[in-house]
Amino acid sequence: MDTTLQDPLVGQLLDGRYRVDARIAVGGMATVYRAVDTRLDRELALKVMHPALATDVTFVERFIREAKSVARLAHPNVVAIFDQGAQGAYVYLAMEYVAGCTLRDVLRDRGALQPRAALDILEPVLAALGAAHRAGFVHRDIKPENVLIGDDGRVKVADFGLVRSVGSVTNTTGTVLGTVSYLAPEQIEDGASDTRTDVYACGVVLYEMLTGSKPYGGQTPAQVLYRHLNDDIPPPSALAPGLAPELDGLVAGATARHPDARPDDAVVLLARARQVRAALSDGQLDLVPPRAAAAASGRSAAGSSGRAIADADGSAGSEERTDFIRRELPPTRDGISHTARLAMSPVPPEQPRPRRRPALPRRSVIAILTVFLMVLGVGAGVWYINSGQFTRVPALIGKTEKDARQELRGAGLDVREVRKDFSETVKRGTVIDSDPGTHERIRGNGSVTLIVSRGPEIVRVPEVRGESLDDAEKALRKAGLAPGVVTKAFSPEVPQGSVIRTDPAAGAGRSPDSAVAIVVSKGAPITVPDVSGQPVQEATSELEGAGFQVEVASERVHASQQEGTVARQSAAQGAQLASGDTITLTVSKGPRMVDVPDVVGKGEDDARSALKAAGFQVKAEKNFPYLGDTVESQSPGADGEAPEGSTVTIRIKGL
């Protein structure tokens, strides 16, 4: 059933200006609607305070304070406030409408995020909070529900409904405003909040993005509050193995239990986040979250504090809402703790001792013994069906794959399959887990899946400069990498056939089985000499003496060179080749004889065109005073042949 049909505001014109089209979300203090500003004809979001709270002057003032404070920020990562007003019991804010989803939606759908994506979201959030902190405001309710991600990828912080001035008085009324899973210890303990409480909440949000679940779960808000107050937030890598230690450090610094140990504000935390990003490799930033993190995200629906609190709040299926959390008030003035009276259960009356019955007859004893033996036999059968045909998986963790297989064969078990996974602590080729696990029950002839370590998720490229190509490829495979494309380059320092460098370079971190390109030396370059026009044997000797291999083409060509000499070479004069490279020589058949066209009496331009078309070069000689244009004579004449490509001289008449 569409609950928006029951909302009295949907379809109404609020304050004579805002047409309410649909309800978007319901929070602890207000409801958000999609609406249209009929004056400016633009889509926006209306945040309307619950009518039951609109009669409370304190809540109305807080609502108006949000509009004023956010309007002062004017930051691209903060949801903009356009207007504020009231109509009867409806107090509202007109805000920017962000088409997209919340970070909570993303975490619910995808679970843990890659570190690059988590930092891409965290940094604009910190930029928005940094602007608020430097303007003198504290948000006090940072959580995934208040981080909006637009369809265009922009990240914006919403819901400054709990915002207050940094210098305002700490709450001492016995309640704490905020969301349980993101409250800092000092908020829980004495209601204090400043910029560092926002930093703490951002650290919890980062933990949730990296692992897919909140750090603490509990059936009641009190259990979650207790853990925030007494336990350190665990490192994300404990739930998502493979995460870089720098990310653990970033979360630990932001969620330190003592506020003095945290960054002073979001600006400082943003600088640290950017330092961490710069220190991580592409492999660490693009780490695919392990299945364990995704599974934990799915399990959080049943066991995390978010669902438990939402259910307790009466909104089944929702995430945590902003609430008023009761905290312990100071002790009474007299400081005296009074002894409590405990009501004790009455002592039960003493039961009368039963009388001793007479001994059973012999026949009855035999019948009872028979029944006992039958029960014992049935029990043995039940035991065999439930336990006797089973055995336990032996301890395999820490053994090599070969030793683990032998251990399983000795226990009468078989290996179903071998899967591989990363491990920062267990060396490559060693068992890190099994399915079923150690000492778990399995049928006596069952199969076990072995999970074998692939080594660290980041493998360092070994130094192979100066080694042969075969040795370099072996070293890469041994390190857990794959030899990639092999190219060649000149190097005066590295002998021909040895490795000059790798790409990526030695020491760089890469994921296991990543390809590494290898550059092999061609030795020092050799300059190719010009042997055209030389006899073939003489040209071959000169090239081989320079270090090249020589091949002579079987086909000969007409050329200006004499017959039997080199007409052309495959590598031009001055080219740089490696020792042992092959140069192909083409032998000349001598020049082709071509009929010389008659150009006497033609204009100079026409004569040049005719001679060049026949394959000749043209040289023109003119008589003084050089004003004529007609060919007077030509050499050689038009009555014979001349070698193709030779020069024909034409003489131009003077005046």
Secondary structure, 3 states (H helix, E strand, C coil): CCHHHHCCCCCCEECCCEEEEEEEEECCCEEEEEEEECCCCEEEEEEEECHHHHCCHHHHHHHHHHHHHHHHHCCCCECCEEEEEEECCEEEEEECCCCEEEHHHHHHHHCCCCHHHHHHHHHHHHHHHHHHHHCCEECCCCCHHHEEEECCCCEEECCCCCCEECCCCCCCCCEEEECHHHCCHHHHHHCCCCHHHHHHHHHHHHHHHHHCCCCCCCCCHHHHHHHHHHCCCCCHHHCCCCCCHHHHHHHHHHCCCCHHHCCCCHHHHHHHHHHHHHHCCHHHHCCCCCHHHHHHHHHHHHHCHHHHHHHHCCCCCCCCCCEEEECCCCCCCCCCCCCCCCCCCCCCCCCCCCCCCCCCCHHHHHHHHHHHHHHHHHHHHHHHHHHHCEEECCCCCCCEHHHHHHHHHHCCCEEEEEEEECCCCCCCCEEEEEECCCCCEEECCCEEEEEEECCCCCEECCCCCCCEHHHHHHHHHHCCCEEEEEEEECCCCCCCCEEEEEECCCCCEECCCCEEEEEEECCCCEECCCCCCCEHHHHHHHHHHHCCEEEECCCCECCCCCCCEEEEECCCCCCEECCCCEEEEEEECCCCEEECCCCCCCEHHHHHHHHHHCCCEEEEEECCCCCCCEEEEEECCCCCEEECCCEEEEEECCC
